[in-house]
């Protein structure tokens, strides 16, 4: 993790050379609705909000502007995104606390800041506007670029590594499970044949293979032939679904009573995990047949949104990247576990520590896997 005082030089240089400020390049998805739903938790003086997928800081900026008594902790594994956000949010001083980490480390980040709980949490899942716009990152299938797709380019395997080293069975699994690709087996076989001639290095060659492998009738019906494969490779490279399963659990545990968590997801696999975690927390676990509900088995979450809310037509027209977004929000209504009483009794005193000091533990770098 990296705090404001340990900004990566390479990321800073990249940000400085970037075309235009971050606020001109990034339209936060459903920002106003998210702020409205988080307001009951963040209107309290001294509240702490964690933007666990900071990106270029659009949602964080909205929180800092609307709730002047709130401190925002911004987490991102992408060093360039952190550098851009630090520049964008510098005017808020120590009310903004950037941290380099993966979002499944949220409980460690919160503990490292000396907190037992926070009041608001936001996850905006999937690929960011920055990553899509940067042609050398390999996320966008409409541009020929190196097959990287790492959200943290300092570590881990690349999309090219997956294509060139996974056997046909593993490639089929990745495409089927993470991309929900009907032609996963056919595509995997074609990749294995092609890489024997020459390893895959750029996205253009992969796109051409997909155009040949996927029937034209399916392409006309389902859109660009590469979208599912690129999604699957990105999820595999960044271990997104396993990271998300860990992250949602840690985030709920880090939430104070009365605090709210908002999750924006963009495909069914992420949304399903969110829905299951929220439903489990909003359901009593009292054994069947007992005449009264046991307090320790009572629901600890309340669903603020019923189902996944979608952006309206006006927002989609303004920001096409919002098209597939689903927003779910829940509120913590009961503390759980051995630290329940500690969270309730020490929350107010630990909040002040975010304004007065930075703990040394936030200077470590988080793993991406």
C-alpha positions in Angstrom: 0.0 0.0 0.0 1.2 3.5 -0.7 0.1 6.6 1.2 0.4 10.2 0.0 4.0 10.4 1.1 5.1 7.4 -0.9 3.7 8.1 -4.3 5.4 6.0 -7.1 7.6 8.1 -9.3 6.7 6.2 -12.5 3.0 6.6 -11.8 3.5 10.3 -11.1 5.4 10.8 -14.3 2.7 9.0 -16.3 0.0 11.1 -14.7 1.8 14.3 -15.4 2.2 13.5 -19.0 -1.4 12.4 -19.3 -3.8 14.1 -21.7 -6.1 16.3 -19.7 -7.1 16.3 -16.0 -8.8 13.2 -14.6 -12.1 15.0 -14.0 -12.4 15.8 -17.7 -11.9 12.1 -18.7 -14.0 10.3 -16.2 -17.8 10.3 -15.7 -18.6 8.4 -12.4 -21.4 5.9 -12.9 -24.6 6.7 -10.9 -22.7 9.2 -8.7 -25.6 11.3 -7.6 -27.7 8.2 -6.7 -24.8 6.7 -4.7 -24.3 9.9 -2.8 -28.0 10.0 -2.0 -28.0 6.5 -0.7 -24.9 6.9 1.4 -26.0 10.3 2.8 -27.6 8.9 6.1 -24.2 7.3 7.0 -21.9 10.1 5.8 -23.7 13.2 7.0 -22.4 12.6 10.5 -19.4 14.8 11.5 -16.2 12.8 11.6 -17.5 10.0 9.4 -15.0 7.9 7.4 -15.7 6.6 3.9 -13.7 4.0 2.0 -13.7 4.2 -1.8 -12.2 0.7 -2.3 -11.9 1.1 -6.1 -10.7 4.7 -6.3 -9.9 4.8 -10.0 -9.6 8.4 -11.1 -11.4 9.7 -8.0 -14.8 10.8 -9.4 -16.9 9.2 -6.7 -14.5 10.2 -4.0 -14.6 13.8 -5.2 -18.4 13.7 -5.0 -18.2 12.4 -1.4 -15.6 15.0 -0.3 -17.6 17.9 -1.9 -21.0 16.9 -0.5 -20.0 15.8 3.0 -17.5 18.3 4.4 -17.2 16.4 7.7 -16.1 13.2 6.0 -12.6 11.7 5.5 -12.2 9.5 2.4 -9.8 6.6 2.3 -9.1 5.8 -1.4 -7.8 2.3 -2.3 -6.5 1.2 -5.7 -4.1 -1.4 -7.0 -3.3 0.7 -10.1 -0.4 3.1 -9.3 -1.3 5.4 -12.2 -4.9 5.8 -11.1 -3.6 6.6 -7.6 -1.3 9.3 -9.0 -4.1 10.9 -11.0 -6.5 10.8 -7.9 -3.8 12.4 -5.7 -3.5 15.3 -8.1 -7.3 15.6 -8.6 -8.1 15.5 -4.9 -5.1 17.5 -3.5 -7.4 20.5 -2.7 -9.1 18.4 0.1 -5.8 18.1 2.1 -5.7 15.4 4.7 -9.4 14.6 4.2 -8.3 12.4 1.4 -6.1 9.4 2.2 -4.8 7.4 -0.8 -3.7 3.8 -0.2 -2.0 1.4 -2.7 -3.6 -2.0 -2.1 -6.1 -4.5 -3.5 -9.6 -4.1 -2.3 -9.7 -7.4 -0.5 -7.3 -5.9 1.9 -9.9 -3.4 3.1 -9.9 -4.8 6.7 -6.1 -4.5 6.9 -6.3 -0.9 5.5 -8.9 0.1 8.1 -7.0 -1.5 10.9 -3.8 0.1 9.7 -5.4 3.5 10.0 -6.2 2.8 13.7 -10.0 2.3 13.0 -12.3 -0.4 14.2 -15.1 0.5 11.8 -16.0 2.9 9.0 -19.3 4.6 8.0 -19.4 4.3 4.2 -17.9 1.9 1.7 -18.1 2.0 -2.1 -17.0 -0.6 -4.7 -17.1 0.3 -8.4 -16.1 -3.1 -9.8 -14.6 -4.1 -13.1 -12.2 -2.2 -15.5 -11.8 1.5 -14.9 -12.1 4.4 -17.4 -8.4 4.9 -17.1 -7.6 1.3 -18.0 -9.9 1.3 -21.0 -8.6 4.6 -22.3 -4.9 3.7 -22.0 -4.2 1.9 -25.3 -1.0 0.2 -24.0 -2.8 -1.6 -21.2 -4.5 -4.1 -23.5 -8.0 -3.9 -21.9 -9.8 -2.5 -25.0 -10.4 -4.9 -27.8 -11.0 -2.2 -30.4 -7.3 -1.1 -30.3 -4.3 -3.3 -31.1 -2.1 -3.2 -28.0 0.1 -5.5 -25.9 -1.9 -8.2 -24.1 -1.3 -7.1 -20.5 -4.6 -6.4 -18.7 -2.9 -6.2 -15.2 -4.5 -3.6 -13.0 -1.2 -3.4 -11.2 1.4 -3.6 -13.8 4.2 -4.1 -11.3 3.3 -7.7 -10.6 1.5 -10.9 -11.7 0.8 -12.7 -15.0 -0.4 -11.0 -18.2 -3.2 -11.9 -20.6 -0.4 -13.0 -23.0 0.9 -15.4 -20.3 -2.6 -16.9 -20.0 -3.0 -17.4 -23.7 0.5 -18.8 -24.3 0.8 -21.2 -21.3 -2.6 -22.4 -20.2 -3.7 -25.8 -21.7 -6.9 -26.1 -23.7 -8.9 -27.3 -20.7 -7.9 -24.4 -18.5 -8.5 -21.9 -21.3 -11.9 -23.4 -21.8 -12.7 -23.0 -18.1 -11.6 -19.4 -18.0 -13.6 -18.4 -21.1 -16.7 -20.4 -20.0 -16.8 -19.4 -16.3 -15.6 -15.8 -16.4 -16.7 -14.8 -19.9 -19.8 -16.9 -20.1 -18.6 -17.6 -23.7 -20.7 -20.2 -25.6 -17.8 -21.1 -27.9 -15.2 -21.4 -25.2 -13.9 -24.8 -26.2 -13.7 -23.8 -29.9 -11.8 -20.6 -29.1 -9.4 -22.4 -26.7 -8.6 -25.0 -29.4 -7.9 -22.3 -31.9 -5.6 -20.4 -29.5 -3.6 -23.5 -28.8 -3.1 -24.1 -32.5 -2.2 -20.5 -33.3 0.3 -20.1 -30.5 2.3 -23.1 -31.8 3.0 -20.9 -34.9 3.8 -17.8 -32.9 3.1 -16.7 -29.3 0.3 -14.2 -28.7 1.7 -10.7 -27.9 -1.0 -8.2 -29.0 -4.7 -7.9 -28.9 -5.2 -7.4 -32.6 -4.2 -11.0 -33.5 -6.5 -12.4 -30.8 -9.4 -10.3 -32.1 -8.9 -11.7 -35.6 -8.8 -15.2 -34.2 -12.1 -14.6 -32.4 -13.7 -13.2 -35.6 -12.8 -16.5 -37.4 -13.8 -18.8 -34.5 -17.2 -17.4 -33.5 -20.0 -17.9 -36.1 -21.2 -14.8 -37.9 -24.8 -15.4 -36.8 -23.7 -15.2 -33.1 -21.6 -12.1 -33.8 -24.6 -10.3 -35.3 -26.8 -11.3 -32.4 -24.3 -10.8 -29.5 -22.1 -7.9 -30.6 -18.4 -7.7 -30.8 -16.9 -11.2 -30.8 -14.1 -10.2 -28.4 -16.0 -8.8 -25.5 -16.6 -12.0 -23.6 -13.0 -13.3 -24.1 -11.4 -10.0 -23.0 -13.6 -9.9 -19.9 -12.6 -13.5 -19.1 -8.9 -12.8 -19.5 -9.1 -9.7 -17.4 -10.9 -11.5 -14.6 -8.3 -14.3 -14.7 -5.3 -12.1 -14.8 -6.5 -10.0 -11.8 -8.1 -12.9 -9.9 -11.2 -10.6 -9.7 -13.9 -13.0 -8.6 -11.9 -14.6 -5.8 -10.7 -11.1 -4.7 -14.3 -9.9 -4.7 -15.5 -12.8 -2.6 -12.9 -12.0 0.0 -13.4 -8.3 -0.3 -17.2 -8.2 0.3 -16.8 -10.3 3.5 -14.1 -8.0 4.8 -15.9 -4.9 3.9 -19.1 -5.9 5.7 -17.1 -6.7 8.8 -15.4 -3.3 8.6 -18.7 -1.4 8.5 -20.0 0.4 11.6 -23.5 0.0 12.8 -25.5 2.5 10.9 -22.9 2.5 8.1 -23.7 1.8 4.5 -22.0 -0.2 1.7 -22.7 0.4 -2.0 -21.6 -1.9 -4.8 -21.6 -1.2 -8.5 -21.2 -4.3 -10.6 -21.1 -4.8 -14.4 -21.7 -8.5 -15.0 -23.7 -11.2 -13.5 -20.8 -13.0 -11.7 -19.9 -10.0 -9.6 -23.6 -9.1 -9.0 -24.4 -12.7 -7.9 -21.7 -12.6 -5.2 -22.9 -9.2 -3.9 -26.5 -10.4 -3.9 -25.6 -13.5 -1.9 -23.5 -11.7 0.6 -26.2 -9.0 1.3 -29.0 -11.6 1.4 -27.0 -13.7 4.0 -26.5 -10.7 6.2 -30.2 -9.6 5.9 -31.5 -13.0 6.9 -31.9 -14.3 10.4 -29.9 -17.5 11.2 -32.1 -18.5 14.1 -32.6 -22.3 13.9 -36.1 -23.3 12.6 -38.6 -24.2 15.3 -37.4 -21.8 18.0 -40.3 -19.6 19.3 -38.2 -16.4 19.5 -35.3 -15.1 17.5 -32.0 -15.3 19.3 -30.2 -11.9 19.3 -26.9 -13.3 18.1 -28.7 -14.8 15.1 -30.6 -11.7 14.1 -29.9 -10.1 10.7 -27.0 -7.8 10.7 -27.7 -6.0 7.4 -30.8 -4.2 6.0 -31.2 -4.0 2.3 -31.5 -0.3 1.2 -32.1 -1.1 -2.5 -34.5 -3.9 -3.5 -32.7 -5.7 -6.2 -30.0 -4.1 -8.4 -30.8 -0.5 -9.4 -29.9 0.4 -13.0 -28.9 3.9 -14.4 -31.7 5.7 -16.2 -31.7 6.3 -20.0 -30.3 9.8 -19.6 -27.2 8.6 -17.8 -26.6 5.8 -20.2 -26.8 8.3 -23.1 -24.3 10.6 -21.4 -22.0 7.7 -20.2 -22.3 4.5 -22.3 -20.0 2.7 -19.8 -23.0 2.8 -17.3 -25.1 0.6 -19.6 -24.6 -2.7 -17.7 -24.3 -1.3 -14.2 -26.2 -2.7 -11.2 -26.2 -0.9 -7.9 -26.9 -2.6 -4.6 -26.7 -0.9 -1.2 -27.0 -2.3 2.3 -26.9 -0.9 5.9 -25.2 -2.4 8.9 -27.9 -2.8 11.6 -26.1 -5.0 14.2 -22.5 -5.6 15.1 -21.3 -9.2 15.0 -18.4 -11.3 16.3 -16.0 -10.9 19.2 -15.2 -7.3 18.4 -18.8 -6.2 18.3 -18.8 -4.4 21.6 -15.4 -2.8 20.8 -16.6 -1.5 17.5 -19.6 0.2 19.2 -17.7 1.7 22.1 -14.5 2.9 20.4 -15.8 4.0 17.0 -16.0 7.7 17.8 -12.6 7.9 19.4 -10.8 6.1 16.6 -12.3 8.3 13.9 -10.2 11.2 15.0 -7.0 9.3 14.3 -7.6 9.5 10.6 -7.2 13.3 10.8 -4.3 13.4 13.1 -1.8 10.7 12.1 -0.9 8.1 9.5 0.0 4.7 10.8 3.2 3.1 9.5 1.3 0.0 8.4 -0.3 1.8 5.5 3.1 2.1 3.7 3.3 -1.6 2.8 2.4 -2.7 -0.7 -0.5 -5.1 -1.1 -0.4 -8.3 -3.2 -2.6 -8.5 -6.2 -3.3 -12.2 -5.9 
